[in-house]
Amino acid sequence: MAEIRTFQHPLVPFAVSSDMHDGHLALDLSGELDLACTDALDRDGHEDDLSVSDVTVDMSHLEFIDTAGVRALVEVKNRHLDRGRSVQMVNPVTLVRKVVGLYGRADLLAG
């Protein structure tokens, strides 16, 4: 059974939706991931869920990212990897791909 949660930041145009189904956690990021809203990714609510085996972070709706946003994505990936899960960050728009690359973290977008 799928469990869908959505968090909409009250002050900035950022939202994260999570869909948990059969051990797969899908996170969908939309809007602007910057310093004002990285706390929304501090804990996605599934870190301690033992049923999660793999994670996909979809960035196709992410319109902007800054240094703090890149750092938040690195932390999300590392938290899940530390729990033995596979993690894929997929569908980054051109701007997100460029910014992540400029900060020397192109590896973040690799499977």
C-alpha positions as CSV (number, residue, x, y, z in Angstrom):
1,M,0.0,0.0,0.0
2,A,1.4,3.4,-1.0
3,E,1.9,6.1,1.6
4,I,2.1,9.6,0.1
5,R,3.2,12.7,2.1
6,T,3.6,16.2,0.9
7,F,5.4,19.1,2.6
8,Q,4.9,22.6,1.3
9,H,7.2,25.2,2.8
10,P,5.1,28.1,4.2
11,L,7.4,30.9,3.1
12,V,9.2,29.9,-0.1
13,P,8.1,28.1,-3.2
14,F,9.4,24.6,-2.3
15,A,7.7,21.3,-1.8
16,V,8.7,17.7,-1.3
17,S,6.4,14.8,-1.8
18,S,7.2,11.3,-0.8
19,D,5.6,8.1,-2.0
20,M,6.5,4.9,-0.2
21,H,5.5,1.6,-1.9
22,D,6.9,-1.9,-1.6
23,G,10.3,-0.8,-0.1
24,H,10.8,2.0,-2.7
25,L,10.8,5.6,-1.4
26,A,10.3,8.2,-4.1
27,L,10.9,11.8,-3.2
28,D,9.7,14.5,-5.7
29,L,11.2,17.9,-5.2
30,S,9.6,21.0,-6.7
31,G,10.3,24.7,-6.6
32,E,13.3,26.4,-5.2
33,L,15.7,24.4,-2.9
34,D,17.8,27.1,-1.1
35,L,18.9,28.0,2.4
36,A,15.5,29.0,3.5
37,C,14.0,25.5,3.1
38,T,16.8,22.9,3.4
39,D,15.4,22.0,6.8
40,A,12.5,20.4,4.9
41,L,15.0,17.8,3.7
42,D,16.8,17.4,7.1
43,R,14.6,14.4,7.7
44,D,12.2,13.0,5.1
45,G,10.5,10.9,7.6
46,H,11.7,7.5,6.3
47,E,15.3,7.4,7.5
48,D,14.5,4.9,10.3
49,D,12.0,2.9,8.3
50,L,13.5,-0.5,7.9
51,S,11.2,-1.4,5.0
52,V,12.9,1.1,2.7
53,S,15.4,-0.6,0.4
54,D,15.9,2.0,-2.3
55,V,15.3,5.7,-2.8
56,T,14.7,7.9,-5.9
57,V,14.9,11.6,-5.7
58,D,13.1,13.2,-8.7
59,M,14.3,16.7,-9.5
60,S,12.4,17.3,-12.7
61,H,10.3,20.0,-11.0
62,L,13.2,21.7,-9.1
63,E,13.5,25.2,-10.6
64,F,16.4,26.5,-8.5
65,I,19.1,25.3,-6.2
66,D,21.9,27.1,-4.3
67,T,24.9,25.9,-2.3
68,A,22.8,25.0,0.7
69,G,20.5,23.1,-1.5
70,V,23.3,21.1,-3.0
71,R,24.6,20.4,0.5
72,A,21.1,19.2,1.6
73,L,20.9,16.8,-1.4
74,V,24.4,15.4,-0.4
75,E,23.2,14.9,3.1
76,V,20.0,13.2,2.0
77,K,21.9,10.8,-0.2
78,N,24.5,10.0,2.5
79,R,21.8,9.4,5.1
80,H,20.2,6.8,3.0
81,L,23.4,5.2,1.7
82,D,24.6,4.9,5.4
83,R,21.5,2.7,5.9
84,G,22.5,0.4,3.1
85,R,19.9,1.7,0.5
86,S,20.5,2.4,-3.1
87,V,19.9,6.1,-4.0
88,Q,19.3,7.7,-7.4
89,M,18.9,11.4,-8.0
90,V,17.1,11.6,-11.4
91,N,15.8,14.1,-13.9
92,P,17.7,17.2,-12.9
93,V,16.8,20.2,-15.0
94,T,19.7,21.9,-16.8
95,L,20.1,24.7,-14.2
96,V,20.2,22.1,-11.3
97,R,22.7,20.0,-13.2
98,K,24.9,23.1,-13.9
99,V,24.9,24.3,-10.3
100,V,25.6,20.8,-8.8
101,G,28.5,20.5,-11.3
102,L,29.8,24.0,-10.4
103,Y,30.1,22.9,-6.8
104,G,32.1,19.9,-7.8
105,R,29.3,17.4,-7.0
106,A,28.4,16.0,-10.4
107,D,28.8,12.6,-8.7
108,L,25.6,13.3,-6.8
109,L,23.6,12.9,-10.0
110,A,25.3,9.6,-10.9
111,G,23.4,6.4,-10.1
